[in-house]
């Protein structure tokens, strides 16, 4: 893949504070026009990595290039071409939504015509245009967060860093913001670098994810690749006759950790990988009509937790 198709490239990147290795030798690439999810527990090194990529922190060792620019010698060029939403929204709550974006447009030296067009496009895309004259202070957290994302896009950046953009949002607001991010990446070719604790969210919208723990990058790949790599200790049974008494017996078995039932699907989770024969024999003996048995599919959260356990 050519360099033009790579928005972020790190090589053995380190950041050390005294004895603490906040970022410990990470190497990865992010393709242009994709959504990359950066996953990890609190204190894993996610925000520190973003600060390194924006040139806000000096690496202790290693290198990184963002949009072709070196983070050590060309940090100003990186920040000119990137948008970032980190811990704070950066909004002025006593101004209207329109005035907020106009202010940031002036900071980016956009012309009056450019500002007017950009404000309209962004607020329409975020579903906020009809409320553009309202004071931001009166808005819900979800609306403010959407406006904060619009603020990061005001200067039409090629790459956007978003640190937990849906944190604290209700499910409806989170879903709306996710759709906006996907459209932004697909329609405009913007690259999105996203940190999140919401594994279901990452599974839905990310093209690739990286898992970081204690400063080390422990896995990189598509959500499907991570799920397949980890596998799952569950069996899914399609059939009829799953009586409550049968479910209770299954739950009481020492090697079973959980039992779920949905319509004609039974999912049995085991402590370790288990062959289906024993379960089929038990269910058939109880009069269950079995149509199909297959290995359960791990979620991204299952894969994430398994990766962290392997590192302990």
C-alpha positions in Angstrom: 0.0 0.0 0.0 1.4 3.4 -1.0 2.1 6.1 1.6 -0.8 8.2 0.2 -3.2 5.6 1.3 -1.8 5.6 4.9 -2.9 8.4 7.2 -1.1 7.2 10.4 2.1 5.2 10.6 4.0 4.5 13.8 7.2 2.6 14.3 8.3 1.3 17.7 6.8 4.4 19.4 7.6 5.0 23.0 6.6 7.6 25.6 8.0 7.3 29.1 7.3 9.4 32.2 10.0 8.4 34.8 9.5 4.7 35.4 6.1 4.6 33.7 6.0 3.4 30.1 2.8 5.1 29.0 3.3 4.0 25.4 5.7 1.0 25.0 6.9 0.3 21.5 3.7 0.4 19.4 3.7 -0.1 15.7 0.6 0.2 13.5 -0.9 1.8 10.4 -4.3 3.5 9.7 -5.6 3.5 6.2 -7.0 6.7 4.7 -10.8 7.0 4.7 -11.3 4.3 7.4 -12.5 4.4 11.0 -9.9 3.0 13.3 -10.9 2.1 16.9 -8.3 2.3 19.6 -9.5 0.2 22.5 -8.1 -0.3 26.0 -8.9 0.0 29.7 -8.4 3.3 31.6 -4.7 4.2 31.8 -3.8 1.9 28.9 -2.1 4.7 26.9 -4.9 5.7 24.5 -5.0 9.4 25.1 -1.2 9.6 25.4 -1.0 8.0 21.9 -3.3 10.6 20.5 -1.1 13.4 22.0 2.0 11.8 20.5 0.3 11.6 17.1 -0.8 15.3 17.3 2.8 16.3 18.2 1.6 17.6 21.6 4.1 15.2 23.3 7.6 14.2 22.4 8.2 10.5 22.0 11.0 8.9 24.1 11.9 6.7 21.2 10.5 5.5 17.9 8.7 7.6 15.2 5.3 8.4 13.8 4.1 10.0 10.7 0.6 11.5 10.4 -0.7 12.5 6.9 2.9 12.1 5.7 4.2 14.6 8.3 6.8 13.7 11.0 5.3 14.2 14.4 8.6 15.4 15.8 9.6 18.0 13.1 6.3 18.8 11.4 3.8 18.9 14.2 2.3 22.3 13.1 1.5 20.8 9.7 -0.2 17.9 11.4 -2.4 20.1 13.5 -3.3 22.3 10.5 -4.7 19.2 8.7 -6.3 17.4 11.7 -9.3 17.9 13.9 -9.3 16.7 17.5 -12.0 16.3 20.2 -10.3 15.2 23.4 -11.3 15.7 27.0 -13.2 19.0 26.5 -15.7 20.1 23.9 -14.1 23.5 23.3 -17.5 25.1 22.9 -18.5 28.5 24.1 -21.8 27.8 25.8 -23.1 31.4 25.9 -22.9 31.6 22.1 -25.3 30.1 19.6 -24.3 27.0 17.6 -23.9 29.1 14.5 -21.7 31.6 16.3 -19.5 28.9 17.8 -18.7 27.5 14.4 -18.2 30.9 12.9 -15.7 31.7 15.6 -13.7 28.6 14.9 -13.9 29.3 11.2 -12.3 32.7 11.8 -9.6 31.0 13.9 -8.9 28.8 10.9 -8.8 31.9 8.6 -11.8 30.8 6.5 -13.4 33.5 4.4 -17.0 34.7 5.2 -18.3 32.7 2.2 -16.4 29.5 3.3 -17.7 29.9 6.9 -21.3 30.3 5.8 -21.2 27.3 3.5 -19.3 25.1 6.0 -21.6 25.9 8.9 -24.7 25.1 6.9 -23.2 21.8 5.6 -22.0 20.6 9.0 -25.2 21.6 10.9 -27.4 20.0 8.3 -25.3 16.8 8.4 -25.6 16.7 12.2 -29.3 17.4 12.2 -28.8 20.7 14.0 -29.4 23.4 11.4 -32.9 24.3 12.4 -31.6 25.1 15.9 -28.5 27.0 14.8 -29.6 30.3 16.5 -30.1 28.7 19.9 -27.7 29.3 22.8 -25.6 26.1 23.3 -26.0 26.3 27.1 -29.7 25.3 26.7 -28.9 22.1 24.7 -28.7 18.5 25.8 -25.4 16.8 26.3 -26.0 14.8 23.1 -26.6 17.9 21.0 -23.5 19.6 22.4 -21.4 16.6 21.6 -22.6 16.6 18.0 -21.8 20.3 17.8 -18.3 19.6 19.2 -17.7 17.0 16.5 -18.9 19.6 13.9 -16.4 22.1 15.5 -13.5 19.6 14.9 -14.6 19.4 11.2 -14.9 23.2 10.6 -11.6 23.5 8.7 -12.3 20.4 6.6 -9.6 18.2 8.1 -8.4 15.0 6.5 -8.0 13.2 9.8 -10.1 13.5 13.0 -9.1 12.3 16.5 -12.1 11.6 18.7 -11.5 10.5 22.4 -14.7 8.8 23.7 -17.1 10.9 21.6 -20.2 9.1 22.7 -19.4 8.9 26.5 -22.4 10.0 28.5 -24.8 10.1 25.6 -28.2 8.3 25.7 -28.6 5.3 23.2 -30.5 7.4 20.6 -27.9 10.2 20.6 -25.0 7.7 20.5 -26.6 5.9 17.5 -27.1 9.2 15.7 -23.5 10.3 16.3 -22.2 6.9 15.1 -24.2 7.3 11.9 -22.7 10.7 11.4 -19.2 9.4 11.8 -19.7 6.6 9.3 -21.2 8.9 6.7 -18.3 11.3 7.2 -15.7 8.6 6.6 -17.5 7.0 3.7 -18.8 10.1 1.9 -16.0 12.5 2.4 -13.0 10.2 2.8 -12.2 11.5 6.3 -10.0 9.2 8.4 -11.3 8.8 11.9 -9.1 7.7 14.9 -11.6 6.8 17.7 -11.0 5.8 21.3 -14.0 4.2 23.0 -14.9 2.0 26.0 -18.1 0.9 24.1 -17.1 -2.3 22.4 -20.5 -2.8 20.7 -20.0 0.7 19.2 -16.6 -0.2 17.9 -17.8 -3.5 16.4 -20.6 -1.6 14.5 -18.6 1.2 12.9 -14.8 0.5 12.9 -13.0 -0.9 9.9 -10.1 -1.9 12.1 -9.3 -1.8 15.7 -6.2 -1.9 17.9 -6.1 -3.1 21.5 -3.7 -1.4 23.9 -3.0 -2.5 27.5 -0.3 -1.1 29.8 1.2 0.8 26.9 1.6 -2.2 24.6 -0.3 -2.8 21.5 -1.5 -6.4 21.9 -3.6 -6.9 18.8 -4.6 -5.1 15.5 -7.1 -6.2 12.9 -10.7 -6.0 11.8 -13.4 -6.7 14.4 -14.1 -10.0 12.6 -10.4 -11.0 12.6 -10.1 -10.3 16.4 -13.3 -12.3 17.1 -12.2 -15.3 15.0 -8.7 -15.2 16.5 -10.1 -15.6 20.0 -13.0 -18.0 19.3 -15.6 -18.6 21.9 -16.5 -21.2 24.6 -20.2 -21.3 23.7 -22.5 -23.5 21.7 -25.7 -22.4 20.0 -28.6 -24.8 19.7 -31.5 -24.2 17.3 -34.6 -26.2 18.2 -37.8 -26.5 20.3 -38.8 -27.7 23.7 -36.4 -25.7 25.9 -38.4 -25.9 29.1 -37.4 -23.9 32.2 -36.5 -27.0 34.1 -34.0 -28.0 31.4 -32.4 -24.5 31.5 -32.1 -24.7 35.3 -30.3 -28.1 35.1 -27.9 -26.7 32.5 -27.2 -23.7 34.7 -26.4 -26.0 37.6 -23.7 -27.9 35.7 -20.2 -27.1 37.0 -18.7 -26.4 33.6 -21.5 -24.1 32.4 -21.0 -20.3 33.1 -24.3 -19.0 31.6 -27.4 -20.0 29.6 -29.3 -17.7 27.3 -32.6 -18.4 25.5 -34.1 -16.3 22.6 -37.0 -17.6 20.6 -35.8 -21.0 19.3 -32.1 -20.4 20.0 -30.3 -21.7 23.1 -26.8 -20.4 23.8 -24.8 -22.3 26.5 -21.5 -20.7 27.7 -18.8 -23.0 29.1 -15.7 -22.4 31.2 -13.6 -23.9 28.4 -14.0 -25.1 24.8 -16.4 -28.0 24.7 -17.5 -30.5 22.1 -21.2 -30.5 21.2 -21.8 -34.2 21.7 -22.4 -34.1 25.5 -24.8 -31.2 25.2 -26.8 -32.8 22.4 -27.0 -36.0 24.3 -28.3 -34.2 27.4 -30.9 -32.1 25.5 -32.1 -35.1 23.4 -32.6 -37.1 26.6 -34.9 -34.3 27.9 -37.0 -34.4 24.8 -35.7 -31.3 23.1 -36.2 -31.3 19.3 -32.8 -30.2 17.9 -32.5 -28.7 14.4 -28.9 -27.4 14.5 -25.9 -27.1 16.8 -23.0 -24.8 16.0 -20.2 -23.0 17.8 -21.1 -19.6 19.1 -19.6 -16.5 17.7 -17.5 -14.4 20.0 -18.4 -10.7 20.2 -15.7 -8.0 20.0 -16.1 -7.6 23.8 -15.4 -11.3 24.3 -12.3 -11.0 22.2 -11.2 -7.8 24.0 -11.6 -9.4 27.4 -9.8 -12.5 26.4 -6.8 -10.5 25.0 -6.6 -8.6 28.3 -6.7 -11.8 30.3 -3.8 -13.2 28.2 -1.7 -10.2 29.1 -2.2 -10.6 32.9 
